[in-house]
Amino acid sequence: MLYIIEKALTEIEAMPRDKRENLAHLDAEINDAVEKLKALKEKLEATTDKK
């Protein structure tokens, strides 16, 4: 899932500037989701390592 979101973010960054500006709010939401997923991944890995 993290890969899919990062891929979408990469595609948004590859868009022409004028189109990307129209999606600025989406870019912020994707970045927020990526950070949350990374934190969740770290927690899950830490839980798995303890077992």
C-alpha positions, -999 to +999 in steps of 0.1 A: +000+000+000+029+023+008+043+016-026+010+026-043+009+059-025+046+067-032+040+058-069+010+082-070+031+109-054+058+104-080+033+107-108+019+139-094+055+153-092+060+144-128+030+165-139+034+199-155+036+227-129+002+243-137-016+210-133+004+201-102-006+234-086-043+224-090-035+192-070-015+208-042-041+199-016-039+163-028-001+163-026-003+173+011-028+146+019-007+119+002+024+131+020+005+129+053-008+094+044+028+082+035+041+094+069+013+076+088+019+044+068+056+045+074+050+049+112+025+020+111+051-001+092+077+006+118+054-004+146+044-036+128+080-045+122+089-037+158+061-060+170+072-088+146+108-085+158+097-089+194+081-123+187 
